[in-house]
Amino acid sequence: MDIHRCRFVQYPPQAINSVAFTHSSLPSTSAGKKNLQKHVQVRLAIGRANGDIEIWNPANGVWHQELIIPGGEDRSVDGLVWVTDPDEEMADGKIIYGKSRLFSIGYSNTITEWDLEKARAKKHASGQHGDIWCLGIQPLPNKATVNTSRKLVAGTADGNLVLYSIEDGDLIFEKSLIRTPSKKVKFVSIAFQNRNVVVVGCSNSTICAYDIRNGTLVRQMSLGADLSGGPKSIIVWAVKCLPNGDIVSGDSTGQVRIYDGKTYTQAQRIQSHSQDVLSLAVASDGSKIFSGGMDRKTSVFIQVPGQTRRWSKKYHRRYHTHDVKAMASFEGKGMSVLVSGGPDGNPVVMPLRMAGNENHRTLPNLPQATAVESAPKARFMLSWWGNEVRLWHLPSPAQQILEDASATQNFTSQSLRKNRKLLAKIYVKGESHISSATISEDGKLLVAATSTDIKVFQLDYATGQPLEIKKIELAASGQGASKVQIAPSKQWISWVEDGSKVMVAKVQPTEDGSYTISPPAKLTRLRRQISKNLLLSGLGNYNRNITQLAFSPNSKMLAAADLAGYMDTWVLRVPGDAPLTNGTTANKSDDEASSDDSSSDESSSESADPNTERWTRSPNARLLPKLSSAPVVLSFSPRDDYSLLVVTIQKQVLVFDALQGVLSEWSRRNTYPKLPERFRITRDVMKGVVWQGRRIWLWGVSSLFMLDLSKDLEFVEDASVKGKKDKTKKRKRTDGSGAGGKMEGREVIGPQVVKKAMHTEDGETRWEEMELDGDDDGASSAAGGSEFEDDEEENDGELMKLRQGEEQQHQQEQQQGEEQEGANGTVAVVEKDEKARWWFTYQFRPILGVVGLGEGEDEIAVVERPVEVEGGKERYFGEGEWER
């Protein structure tokens, strides 16, 4: 395999301004599947400086980026708030888990609610006040019902405290609660002490507590003057409230202050940072305080033993390369984590309850959906970010570059740069950034989509001549798209509209060499039997968002998969052609089944004229099982028209005969436990695949994995579990509480062994040593405790029905080939023994995309975005500190 290592593709990192979880904590005590389902509803939202909003699923420590809502020009997300309603019990005893709504602010006077099912803004509301700098949600009372009213409270740059009503699913400005006499005072941070009292951090060296029922000032706490030589006023960048009512603040002096929640007097002041404290987080039980500052430090504070209201700094670490601007925490069964972010763009997950005993984990700033595509036959490479699309040409194969360099004995970086040419920069006009783009295999058609529009371009390029670009009109519905695909035959364009609608349009050539596109048609999806309580719970139909879309090599089948794990397939009916059913017939109920969208669509392809080409649901589409976890890779084999590869976030590698709706013989023989352990235990979530004959090259942000589907894998029994019950079927991904793995040896800061008092029957006290190997309540690890594992096995039921025979126990052998690393932005050649069944490497990182080049299948381009070329804003350097 010849590899081009490309580091010239631009994809600048975007600063993280805010992070928020749907729930701050959930009961960790065992409550059966009801408690498990509630944990499944947990999501993390991340707001970035370019207006993007990312939705992450913790997935018991896997951390899967499910959705990106693209931002736009002059947009920024500077605050995020989730509003989760209380649970409701139905008449049949089933639980409707509280609906979750997401709101954001962006240094304007507008609050926006987001529709996650359609991946776009749902409502906007604003009032006669200044820019909103902070936003909070009124907490629920102890005995809350679905009818309990709550308000959004916002602090503004002109010293106003305003209320917004969110009752009955609406978003309306209600009133201005507080107006400060001086408009120079800014309300910078906000937190609720209880349901009626809100605490606001100000820019004039004060913290104010207000009663939102009548707008009265409960108490004003003064921070005094800044340190000698500093500004006159202290800015309170962050405030939090502990469960006992105490108030914690972080300010521009680098101090963390604790105030008594009853007397509103300062109880303690800790100089924890050398620069401003920008963010705070607290444990749900009030046992820990976390602070993040401009000096890149993340500090941890614990209560002094024997003194419940005295705190001491436990340690600090520099997890980020820039400011620590935002923090959010979540604690539940098997998970206890703190997520932070800042201008470096990388979310960092660190353990909360097990802080000091487990490692942190840095999540990628690159998107889960690839931002790179290629036209192999034309040797084009397409990349996009913001509203800009760039088209590159790589004229020479990797092997030819090495041969020419060897012949001339002149291999320089200048000669390598000649092998790439920027053909065009295309700016896509619109209010929103590009959500998806693609290019045809011959490089003739290019499609770019935003959340409001879809643009189609015709490309004409001859060597030595400038690239000609012509716009083609597409009669779309004006809704934009979240994902687009062009069929290999270049006769069809498909896209995902409103998150879950699959659209398709015919591309027809004209006599003058251009193209026309017919009006689009909507493809109906199978109706799934989903219980009513789940549809009304949490995020509603959000899990039906389609994230994967693929055409078959002959362009006669289209496959789609959503976050819930459901797969849909459609086949192209051509008048006069034999049916693509291999002798099987479609069920009448399948043909008549309605889609998930209850509204009718006159342009549906399945109701079109039978004498014309039309897309209909595959006759065996119902036979495809529901996957046990979200798919991240969906691709047809180029050697077999209907061989469909699926890879999930739990590292399942499955091959289906999509036409028959059954597992392939390879998948029946090679089950999950037979996959290489290095692949199974990696924390990397796969992002895409490149085919090389019967071999697949799967890639994530930091790993590249080759698997030969023409050879069976052999199982190797782990020596640590030899002779014990086989636990490899339970897909444990991580050890710990949802961040990194457990620390070992001298890295451990907290205690590893404690003594527990055991009272005997005769009244004596006996001390026993006990290892700290998990949560205090014995909750399962982030990889999944017994309840998570049992549920996963239950979800595998549909898949197991397709398997035949029993698994054989064999010795797994690994033969790793030689690899030659190429220079920056050039080529590498990787050779393997023909008998190698698999190959795995972390040599390339961080990977933005991997695409195929050339007419054959033996050349790929690996697009990397290494840290040293990322760029970004200048950061603070402390006294005596320098770059390594």
Secondary structure, DSSP 8 states (H G I E B T S, - for coil): -EEEEE---------EEEEEES-SB---S--HHHHHHHHHT--EEEEETTS-EEEEE-GGGT-EEEEEE---TT----EEEEEE---EE-TTS-EE---EEEEEE-SSSEEEEEETTTTEEEEEEE-SS--EEEEEE----TT--TT---EEEEEETTSEEEEEE-GGG--EEEEEEEE-S-TT--EEEEEESSSSEEEEEESSSEEEEEETTTTEEEEEEE----STTS-SS--EEEEEE-TTS-EEEEETTSEEEEE-TTT--EEEEEE--SS-EEEEEE-TTSSEEEEEETTS-EEEEEE-TT-TT-EEEEEEE---SS---EEEEEEETTEEEEEEE-TT---EEEESTTBTTB--EE--SS-SS-SEEEETTTTEEEEEETTEEEEEE--S-HHHHHHHHHHHT---HHHHHTT-EEEEEEE--SSS-EEEEEE-TTS-EEEEEESS-EEEEEEE--TTS--EEEEE-----S---SEEEE-TTSSEEEEEETTTEEEEEEEEE-TTS-EEE---EEE--------HHHHTSTTGGGGG-EEEEEE-TTS-EEEEEETTS-EEEEEEE-TTS--TTTT----HHHHH---SS-S--TT-GGGS-TTS-EEEE-TTGGGS---SS-EEEEEE-TTSTTEEEEEETT--EEEEETTTTEE-HHHHHS-GGGS-HHHHH------EEEEETTEEEEE-SS-EEEEETTS-------GGGTTS---TTS----SSSSSS-B--GGG--S-SEEEEEEE-TTS-EEEEEEE--S-TT----TT--HHHHHHHHHHTHHHHTT--S-------------EE---TTSEEEE---TT--EEEE--S-SEEEEEE-SSSSSEEEEEE--GGG---------TT----
